Amino acid sequence: QVQLVESGGGSVQAGGSLRLSCAASGRGFSSSAMGWFRQAPGKGREFAAVISRNGLSTYYAYSVAGRFTISRDNAKNTVYLQMNSLKPEDTAVYYCAGNTHSNWFATPRAEEEFDSWGQGTQVTVSS
């Protein structure tokens, strides 16, 4: 299991950009599919994006596809979420999650498939 720490959240106006980072420590990052989830005020946590352990497969929620890009640097044990064209409805706490011992091209999307979670970072988009 890996330990995850998110950073890069903040406040931005609609149309702006932010890049979230998730630094992993412990063993298993390179064998983990990594995902980003988010939880808006008063709502449940939802899937946003995932990248396979080898970085060759990605999958996005419909609500963020074309605006967000997930990437990873296995040498730095870090996964990123580049968020462009932000909207007020993107306001949420963003969580990084890891699915250890993942298959090479797997892109899990359900919360229960992830066994490591960060503490979250707040993103606020104003109109």
C-alpha positions as CSV (number, residue, x, y, z in Angstrom):
1,Q,0.0,0.0,0.0
2,V,1.2,3.5,-0.8
3,Q,0.8,6.7,1.1
4,L,-0.6,9.6,-0.9
5,V,-0.4,13.4,-0.4
6,E,-2.2,15.8,-2.8
7,S,-1.2,19.4,-3.5
8,G,-1.9,22.1,-5.9
9,G,-5.5,23.0,-5.0
10,G,-6.7,26.5,-4.6
11,S,-9.1,29.1,-5.9
12,V,-9.4,30.1,-9.5
13,Q,-11.9,32.0,-11.7
14,A,-14.0,30.1,-14.3
15,G,-12.0,29.4,-17.4
16,G,-8.8,29.2,-15.5
17,S,-6.4,26.2,-14.9
18,L,-4.9,24.3,-12.0
19,R,-2.6,21.4,-11.8
20,L,-2.9,18.9,-8.9
21,S,-0.1,16.7,-7.8
22,C,-0.2,13.5,-5.8
23,A,3.1,12.3,-4.3
24,A,3.3,8.7,-3.3
25,S,5.6,7.1,-0.7
26,G,6.0,3.5,0.3
27,R,6.2,0.5,-2.0
28,G,3.9,-0.1,-4.9
29,F,3.4,3.1,-6.8
30,S,4.8,1.8,-10.1
31,S,2.5,-1.2,-9.9
32,S,-0.6,0.9,-9.1
33,A,-3.2,2.3,-11.3
34,M,-3.8,5.8,-10.1
35,G,-7.1,7.8,-10.0
36,W,-8.6,11.1,-9.1
37,F,-12.0,11.4,-7.5
38,R,-13.8,14.5,-6.3
39,Q,-16.5,15.4,-3.8
40,A,-18.6,18.5,-4.2
41,P,-20.3,20.1,-1.2
42,G,-23.4,18.0,-0.2
43,K,-22.7,15.3,-2.7
44,G,-21.0,11.9,-2.8
45,R,-17.6,11.2,-4.0
46,E,-17.3,10.7,-7.8
47,F,-14.8,9.4,-10.2
48,A,-12.9,11.9,-12.4
49,A,-9.9,10.3,-14.1
50,V,-7.6,7.2,-14.0
51,I,-4.3,6.2,-15.5
52,S,-3.0,2.7,-15.8
53,R,0.2,1.6,-14.0
54,N,2.2,1.8,-17.3
55,G,0.7,5.2,-18.1
56,L,-0.6,4.0,-21.5
57,S,-4.3,3.9,-20.7
58,T,-6.4,6.7,-19.3
59,Y,-10.1,7.1,-18.8
60,Y,-12.2,10.2,-17.9
61,A,-15.6,10.9,-16.5
62,Y,-17.8,12.5,-19.1
63,S,-18.0,15.7,-17.1
64,V,-14.2,16.4,-17.3
65,A,-13.2,14.7,-20.6
66,G,-11.5,17.2,-23.0
67,R,-10.7,19.6,-20.1
68,F,-8.7,17.5,-17.6
69,T,-5.6,15.4,-18.3
70,I,-4.1,12.8,-16.0
71,S,-0.5,11.8,-16.2
72,R,2.2,10.1,-14.1
73,D,5.9,10.2,-13.6
74,N,6.9,6.8,-12.1
75,A,10.5,8.1,-11.6
76,K,9.1,10.7,-9.3
77,N,6.3,8.6,-7.8
78,T,3.9,11.3,-8.7
79,V,0.6,11.5,-10.5
80,Y,-0.8,14.8,-11.9
81,L,-4.2,16.2,-12.9
82,Q,-4.1,19.1,-15.2
83,M,-7.4,20.9,-15.1
84,N,-8.2,23.5,-17.8
85,S,-11.3,25.5,-18.7
86,L,-12.5,25.1,-15.1
87,K,-16.2,25.6,-14.3
88,P,-17.9,26.5,-11.0
89,E,-19.3,22.9,-11.0
90,D,-15.7,21.6,-10.7
91,T,-15.6,23.0,-7.2
92,A,-14.9,20.0,-4.9
93,V,-12.3,18.3,-2.7
94,Y,-10.1,16.3,-5.0
95,Y,-8.7,13.0,-3.8
96,C,-5.9,10.9,-5.2
97,A,-6.3,7.1,-5.0
98,G,-4.2,4.1,-5.8
99,N,-5.2,0.6,-7.0
100,T,-2.2,-1.5,-6.0
101,H,-1.1,-4.7,-7.9
102,S,-3.1,-3.5,-10.9
103,N,-2.8,-5.1,-14.4
104,W,-0.6,-3.2,-16.9
105,F,-3.4,-1.5,-18.8
106,A,-6.2,-1.6,-16.2
107,T,-8.2,1.6,-15.6
108,P,-10.4,1.0,-12.5
109,R,-13.1,3.5,-11.8
110,A,-15.1,2.3,-8.8
111,E,-14.1,3.6,-5.4
112,E,-14.0,0.1,-3.9
113,E,-11.3,-0.9,-6.4
114,F,-8.9,1.6,-4.8
115,D,-7.0,0.7,-1.6
116,S,-5.0,3.8,-1.0
117,W,-6.3,7.4,-0.5
118,G,-4.9,10.8,0.0
119,Q,-6.4,13.4,2.4
120,G,-7.8,15.6,-0.4
121,T,-7.1,19.1,-1.7
122,Q,-9.8,21.8,-2.1
123,V,-10.5,23.3,-5.5
124,T,-12.8,26.3,-5.7
125,V,-13.9,27.8,-9.0
126,S,-15.7,31.1,-8.9
127,S,-17.9,32.5,-11.6
